[in-house]
């Protein structure tokens, strides 16, 4: 009885996963464009020299609002469970971005705490996606684990380095770019395989 119910669940989830990937596969290029945008943004962040925590907080707020918009766009083609996850993560990014705008002059510790919260949430989300979504595999899991490590480092680090804040903001954009591009080519591969 348990083998039959497990087999039925596998068929149901397999069909649901197939339908979700098929819906998203026609839009694979959107993920490629957003991934390229995130990589370009990471280069811009790493190139500029920011002198104050306020400037970095405002930059971080802009990146979080961009991440929220990116998550809201990811709802297209997602199954109901993943739509809820993307919307919830998008709302979390939006709240983090607003908090960064409301208190841009706060201390290093406050900005590091907000960044650590983002990295840990995004890392967990990427690890789960790497395990659940077919084809994302080890690279998405590795990026997610790296994000969680950076998040714990940001939470525990009490130094006062503006350069480190810039590096963390750049790392946010870089990891988002990598995961978006990996997902774009995974979805494209799925589209070609089913065509």
C-alpha positions in Angstrom: 0.0 0.0 0.0 2.8 2.4 0.9 4.7 1.6 -2.3 1.5 2.2 -4.4 0.9 5.6 -2.7 4.5 6.6 -3.1 4.4 5.7 -6.8 1.1 7.7 -7.2 2.7 10.7 -5.5 5.8 10.5 -7.7 3.6 10.4 -10.8 1.5 13.4 -9.6 4.6 15.5 -8.6 6.3 14.4 -11.8 3.4 15.6 -14.0 3.2 18.9 -12.0 6.9 19.5 -12.2 6.8 18.7 -16.0 3.9 21.2 -16.5 5.7 23.9 -14.5 8.9 23.5 -16.4 7.0 23.4 -19.7 5.3 26.7 -18.9 8.6 28.4 -17.8 10.6 26.9 -20.7 9.3 29.4 -23.3 10.5 32.3 -21.1 14.0 31.0 -20.5 15.5 34.1 -22.1 14.0 36.3 -19.3 16.2 34.6 -16.8 19.2 35.0 -19.0 18.5 38.8 -19.4 18.0 39.2 -15.6 21.1 37.2 -14.9 23.2 39.3 -17.2 21.8 42.4 -15.5 22.8 41.1 -12.1 26.3 40.3 -13.3 26.7 43.8 -14.8 25.4 45.3 -11.5 28.0 43.3 -9.6 30.8 44.6 -11.8 29.5 48.2 -11.2 29.4 47.6 -7.5 32.9 46.2 -7.3 34.3 49.1 -9.5 33.0 52.0 -7.4 34.5 53.2 -4.2 31.9 54.0 -1.6 33.0 56.1 1.4 30.1 55.9 3.7 27.8 53.3 5.2 24.8 55.4 4.1 25.7 55.2 0.4 26.2 51.4 0.8 22.8 51.1 2.6 21.1 52.9 -0.2 22.8 50.8 -2.8 21.9 47.7 -0.9 18.3 48.9 -0.7 18.2 49.3 -4.5 19.6 45.8 -5.0 17.0 44.4 -2.6 14.1 46.1 -4.4 15.6 44.7 -7.7 15.7 41.2 -6.1 12.1 41.6 -5.0 11.0 42.5 -8.6 13.0 39.5 -9.8 11.2 37.2 -7.4 7.8 38.6 -8.4 8.8 37.9 -12.1 9.7 34.3 -11.2 6.1 33.7 -10.3 5.4 33.4 -14.1 5.3 29.7 -15.0 5.8 28.5 -11.4 3.5 25.9 -9.7 1.3 27.1 -6.9 3.8 26.1 -4.1 6.7 27.8 -5.8 4.5 30.9 -6.5 3.9 31.2 -2.8 7.7 30.7 -2.1 8.7 33.3 -4.7 6.1 35.8 -3.5 7.2 35.3 0.2 10.8 35.7 -0.7 10.0 38.7 -2.8 8.2 40.4 0.0 11.1 39.6 2.4 13.5 41.3 -0.1 11.2 44.3 -0.4 11.0 44.7 3.4 14.8 44.4 3.7 15.2 47.0 0.9 12.7 49.4 2.6 14.5 49.0 6.0 17.8 49.8 4.3 16.2 53.0 2.9 14.6 54.0 6.2 17.8 53.8 8.2 20.6 54.4 5.7 23.0 56.0 8.2 22.9 53.1 10.7 26.1 51.5 11.9 28.1 48.8 10.2 26.5 46.2 12.5 22.9 47.1 11.5 23.7 46.9 7.8 25.7 43.6 8.3 22.7 42.2 10.2 20.3 43.0 7.4 22.7 41.6 4.7 23.2 38.4 6.8 19.4 37.9 6.9 19.2 38.2 3.1 22.2 35.9 2.5 20.9 33.2 4.8 17.3 33.3 3.3 18.6 33.3 -0.3 21.1 30.5 0.4 18.4 28.3 1.9 16.1 29.1 -1.1 18.9 28.2 -3.6 19.8 24.9 -1.8 16.2 23.9 -1.8 15.8 24.8 -5.5 19.0 22.9 -6.3 17.7 19.8 -4.7 14.1 20.0 -5.9 14.2 21.4 -9.5 15.6 18.9 -12.0 18.8 20.0 -13.8 19.9 22.7 -11.3 22.0 20.4 -9.3 25.3 20.9 -7.7 26.1 24.5 -8.9 22.9 25.9 -7.4 23.5 24.0 -4.2 27.1 25.2 -4.1 26.0 28.9 -4.6 23.4 28.5 -1.9 25.8 27.1 0.6 28.3 29.9 -0.2 25.5 32.4 0.4 24.6 30.9 3.7 28.3 31.0 4.8 28.6 34.6 3.8 25.4 35.3 5.7 26.7 33.7 8.9 30.0 35.5 8.4 28.1 38.8 8.0 26.1 38.1 11.2 29.2 37.3 13.3 31.7 39.8 11.9 32.0 42.9 14.1 34.7 44.8 12.3 34.1 48.2 10.7 35.1 47.9 7.1 33.2 49.8 4.4 35.1 47.8 1.8 33.7 44.6 3.3 30.1 46.0 3.0 30.8 46.8 -0.7 32.1 43.2 -1.2 28.9 41.8 0.4 26.7 43.9 -1.8 28.7 42.9 -4.9 28.5 39.3 -3.8 24.7 39.6 -3.6 24.5 40.8 -7.2 27.1 38.2 -8.4 25.3 35.2 -6.8 22.0 36.3 -8.2 23.5 36.6 -11.6 25.0 33.2 -11.5 21.8 31.5 -10.3 19.7 33.3 -12.9 21.9 32.3 -15.7 22.2 28.7 -14.5 18.4 28.5 -14.3 18.0 30.1 -17.8 20.1 27.4 -19.4 18.5 24.6 -17.4 15.1 25.7 -18.5 16.3 26.2 -22.1 17.7 22.6 -22.1 14.4 21.3 -20.8 12.6 23.3 -23.6 14.8 21.7 -26.3 14.5 18.2 -24.8 10.7 18.4 -24.8 10.3 20.1 -28.2 
